[in-house]
Amino acid sequence: MLPTTSVSSRSQGNGALSPRDAARHTAGAKRYKYLRRLFHFRQMDFEFALWQMLYLFTSPQRVYRNFHYRKQTKDQWARDDPAFLVLLSIWLCVSTVGFGFVLDMGFFETIKLLLWVVFIDCVGVGLLIATLMWFISNKYLVKQQNRDYDVEWGYAFDVHLNAFYPLLVILHFIQLFFINYVIISDSVIGYFVGNTLWLIAIGYYIYVTFLGYSALPFLKNTAILLYPFALLILLYLISLACGWNFTKMLCSFYKYRVK
């Protein structure tokens, strides 16, 4: 059974939260609780985080149904358990080391690549995308411009992490087995396989992002988040016609960055 709370402790008679409960539900309080749990591994539910990672590939809708449950029980959409972030960081480190090995990088070059991927590709780009989507969704997608209905920034960042994980596995893990022998070869099959993996990875990112925002009942017109699919497919077809090899360009960029 779920724990219950008396009406008097939750409100002041007019449906509003009491000052004590309101303080616990501020963004700063939620952020402090989340960061504090980063240093308490025993309090993290890694089994549940692994379940989410699995279902982000097989049935991402089930992952976002859990976000609904969190809203009902803990009055917040964003994760309050950093276990998913910790496991994603481990995945990121392992896959990047594998990337460095496949590209025949030295120890210090691999460390530089790891720092670049973690702090720029994941954290830096993630903060930028999450902030942009948080602003757009609150500015243009909320059905009612009311303070009771808004997208939490933490939830926007969670949506990015959810969408980034499949992209990471496809481009930094699955792709590793084909880079040296297929993808970076100067052949049609090389850039076809590589660019197709990019199409699947970025397409998955767009789709999981769409699911994240369409799961919020107070947002409207979330289908516009699927519009980038058209541009993605167009770019994919152009790349095949022109012989662009996205993976080869990425490898050259990584080697340039670690010099």
C-alpha positions as CSV (number, residue, x, y, z in Angstrom):
1,M,0.0,0.0,0.0
2,L,1.1,3.6,-0.7
3,P,1.6,5.9,2.3
4,T,-1.1,8.4,2.9
5,T,-1.0,11.9,4.1
6,S,-3.8,13.7,6.0
7,V,-5.5,16.6,4.3
8,S,-4.5,19.0,7.0
9,S,-0.9,18.4,6.5
10,R,-1.1,18.7,2.7
11,S,-3.2,21.9,2.5
12,Q,-4.4,24.9,4.4
13,G,-8.1,24.4,3.7
14,N,-8.1,26.0,0.3
15,G,-6.5,23.2,-1.7
16,A,-3.0,24.8,-1.6
17,L,0.0,23.2,-0.1
18,S,1.2,24.2,3.3
19,P,4.4,26.3,3.5
20,R,6.3,23.3,4.7
21,D,5.1,21.0,1.9
22,A,5.5,23.8,-0.7
23,A,9.2,24.2,0.3
24,R,9.8,20.5,-0.2
25,H,8.3,20.8,-3.8
26,T,10.5,23.7,-5.0
27,A,12.9,23.1,-7.9
28,G,15.8,23.8,-5.6
29,A,14.7,21.3,-3.0
30,K,14.2,18.6,-5.6
31,R,17.6,19.3,-7.2
32,Y,19.3,19.2,-3.8
33,K,17.7,15.8,-3.0
34,Y,18.7,14.4,-6.4
35,L,22.3,15.6,-6.1
36,R,22.6,14.3,-2.5
37,R,21.6,10.8,-3.6
38,L,24.5,10.7,-6.1
39,F,26.7,10.0,-3.1
40,H,24.6,7.2,-1.6
41,F,24.7,4.3,-4.0
42,R,22.8,2.0,-1.6
43,Q,19.8,4.3,-2.0
44,M,19.8,4.0,-5.8
45,D,17.5,1.5,-7.5
46,F,19.9,0.2,-10.2
47,E,17.6,-2.8,-11.0
48,F,14.8,-0.4,-11.9
49,A,17.2,1.8,-13.9
50,L,18.3,-1.3,-15.9
51,W,14.6,-2.1,-16.5
52,Q,14.2,1.4,-18.0
53,M,17.2,1.0,-20.2
54,L,15.8,-2.2,-21.6
55,Y,12.4,-0.8,-22.3
56,L,13.7,2.3,-23.9
57,F,14.5,-0.1,-26.8
58,T,11.6,-2.5,-26.7
59,S,8.7,-0.3,-25.4
60,P,9.6,3.3,-24.4
61,Q,5.9,4.0,-23.7
62,R,6.1,1.9,-20.6
63,V,9.0,4.0,-19.3
64,Y,6.9,7.2,-19.5
65,R,4.0,5.5,-17.9
66,N,6.2,5.2,-14.9
67,F,6.8,9.0,-15.0
68,H,3.0,9.3,-14.6
69,Y,3.1,7.1,-11.5
70,R,5.9,9.3,-10.1
71,K,3.8,12.4,-10.6
72,Q,0.9,10.8,-8.7
73,T,3.0,9.5,-5.8
74,K,5.8,12.1,-5.5
75,D,4.3,15.1,-7.2
76,Q,7.1,15.5,-9.7
77,W,7.6,14.3,-13.3
78,A,11.4,14.2,-13.2
79,R,13.4,11.4,-11.7
80,D,14.4,11.6,-8.1
81,D,16.8,8.7,-8.3
82,P,20.1,9.3,-10.1
83,A,20.7,5.5,-10.8
84,F,19.8,5.9,-14.5
85,L,22.4,8.8,-14.8
86,V,25.1,6.7,-13.1
87,L,24.5,3.7,-15.3
88,L,24.4,5.9,-18.4
89,S,27.8,7.4,-17.4
90,I,29.2,3.9,-17.0
91,W,27.9,3.0,-20.5
92,L,29.4,6.2,-21.9
93,C,32.8,5.5,-20.4
94,V,33.0,1.9,-21.6
95,S,31.7,2.6,-25.1
96,T,34.1,5.6,-25.5
97,V,37.1,3.5,-24.4
98,G,36.0,0.9,-27.0
99,F,35.8,3.7,-29.6
100,G,39.3,4.8,-28.7
101,F,40.5,1.2,-29.0
102,V,38.9,0.8,-32.5
103,L,40.4,4.0,-33.7
104,D,43.8,2.9,-32.4
105,M,44.2,5.8,-29.9
106,G,46.8,5.9,-27.1
107,F,45.9,6.1,-23.4
108,F,46.0,9.9,-23.1
109,E,44.2,10.3,-26.4
110,T,41.4,8.0,-25.2
111,I,41.2,10.0,-21.9
112,K,40.8,13.2,-23.9
113,L,38.1,11.6,-26.1
114,L,36.3,10.4,-22.9
115,L,36.3,13.9,-21.4
116,W,35.1,15.4,-24.7
117,V,32.3,12.9,-25.1
118,V,31.1,13.1,-21.4
119,F,31.3,16.9,-20.9
120,I,30.5,18.1,-24.4
121,D,28.5,15.5,-26.3
122,C,26.5,14.3,-23.3
123,V,26.4,17.0,-20.6
124,G,27.0,20.1,-22.6
125,V,24.7,19.3,-25.6
126,G,22.2,17.8,-23.2
127,L,21.9,20.9,-21.1
128,L,21.5,23.0,-24.2
129,I,18.8,20.7,-25.7
130,A,17.0,20.3,-22.4
131,T,16.9,24.0,-21.8
132,L,15.7,24.7,-25.4
133,M,13.0,22.1,-25.1
134,W,12.0,23.3,-21.7
135,F,11.6,26.8,-23.0
136,I,9.7,25.8,-26.2
137,S,7.3,23.5,-24.4
138,N,6.4,26.0,-21.7
139,K,6.2,28.9,-24.1
140,Y,4.3,27.3,-27.0
141,L,3.0,23.8,-26.1
142,V,1.2,24.3,-22.7
143,K,-2.6,24.2,-23.1
144,Q,-3.2,26.7,-20.4
145,Q,-0.7,29.4,-19.4
146,N,-1.0,28.7,-15.7
147,R,1.7,28.2,-13.1
148,D,0.0,24.9,-12.2
149,Y,0.9,23.5,-15.6
150,D,4.5,23.7,-16.6
151,V,7.3,21.4,-17.8
152,E,10.0,20.8,-15.2
153,W,13.5,21.5,-16.4
154,G,14.6,18.2,-14.7
155,Y,12.0,16.3,-16.7
156,A,13.2,17.9,-20.0
157,F,16.8,16.7,-19.1
158,D,15.4,13.2,-18.3
159,V,13.8,13.1,-21.7
160,H,17.1,14.0,-23.2
161,L,18.9,11.2,-21.3
162,N,16.2,8.7,-22.2
163,A,16.6,9.6,-25.9
164,F,20.4,9.8,-25.7
165,Y,20.8,6.3,-24.4
166,P,19.6,4.3,-27.5
167,L,21.6,6.8,-29.7
168,L,24.7,6.0,-27.6
169,V,24.3,2.3,-27.8
170,I,23.8,2.4,-31.6
171,L,26.6,4.8,-32.5
172,H,29.1,4.0,-29.7
173,F,28.6,0.3,-29.3
174,I,26.8,-1.5,-32.2
175,Q,28.7,0.6,-34.8
176,L,32.1,-0.3,-33.3
177,F,31.8,-3.8,-34.8
178,F,31.5,-2.4,-38.3
179,I,33.8,0.6,-38.4
180,N,37.2,-0.8,-39.4
181,Y,35.9,-3.6,-41.7
182,V,32.9,-2.0,-43.3
183,I,31.9,1.6,-42.5
184,I,35.1,3.6,-43.1
185,S,36.0,1.7,-46.3
186,D,35.7,3.7,-49.5
187,S,32.8,1.8,-50.8
188,V,29.0,2.3,-51.2
189,I,28.2,-0.4,-48.7
190,G,30.4,1.4,-46.1
191,Y,28.6,4.8,-46.0
192,F,25.3,3.0,-46.6
193,V,25.7,1.0,-43.4
194,G,27.2,3.8,-41.4
195,N,24.6,6.4,-42.5
196,T,21.8,4.0,-41.9
197,L,22.9,3.5,-38.3
198,W,23.0,7.3,-37.9
199,L,19.4,7.4,-39.4
200,I,18.2,4.8,-36.9
201,A,20.0,6.4,-33.9
202,I,18.8,10.0,-34.5
203,G,15.4,8.8,-35.5
204,Y,15.1,6.9,-32.2
205,Y,16.2,10.1,-30.4
206,I,13.4,12.1,-32.1
207,Y,10.8,9.4,-31.4
208,V,11.7,9.0,-27.7
209,T,11.8,12.7,-27.2
210,F,8.3,13.0,-28.8
211,L,7.0,10.3,-26.5
212,G,8.4,12.1,-23.5
213,Y,6.5,15.3,-24.2
214,S,3.4,13.7,-25.5
215,A,3.1,11.9,-22.2
216,L,2.5,15.2,-20.4
217,P,-1.3,15.7,-20.4
218,F,-1.1,19.5,-20.3
219,L,0.8,19.8,-23.5
220,K,-0.7,20.3,-27.0
221,N,0.4,19.9,-30.6
222,T,3.3,17.6,-29.5
223,A,3.2,16.0,-32.9
224,I,5.3,18.9,-34.3
225,L,8.3,17.2,-32.4
226,L,8.1,14.5,-35.1
227,Y,8.6,17.0,-38.0
228,P,12.5,16.7,-37.9
229,F,12.0,13.2,-39.3
230,A,11.3,14.7,-42.7
231,L,14.6,16.7,-42.6
232,L,16.5,13.7,-41.3
233,I,15.3,11.4,-44.1
234,L,16.1,14.1,-46.7
235,L,19.6,14.5,-45.3
236,Y,20.0,10.8,-45.3
237,L,19.1,10.5,-49.0
238,I,21.3,13.4,-49.9
239,S,24.2,11.8,-48.0
240,L,23.8,8.6,-50.0
241,A,23.6,10.4,-53.3
242,C,26.7,12.5,-52.5
243,G,28.7,9.7,-50.8
244,W,29.0,11.4,-47.5
245,N,30.2,9.1,-44.7
246,F,29.0,10.5,-41.4
247,T,30.9,7.9,-39.3
248,K,34.1,8.6,-41.2
249,M,33.7,12.3,-40.6
250,L,33.0,11.7,-36.9
251,C,36.2,9.5,-36.5
252,S,38.3,12.2,-38.3
253,F,36.7,14.9,-35.9
254,Y,37.5,12.8,-32.8
255,K,41.1,12.2,-33.9
256,Y,41.5,16.0,-34.5
257,R,40.1,16.8,-31.1
258,V,42.5,14.6,-29.2
259,K,45.7,15.8,-30.9
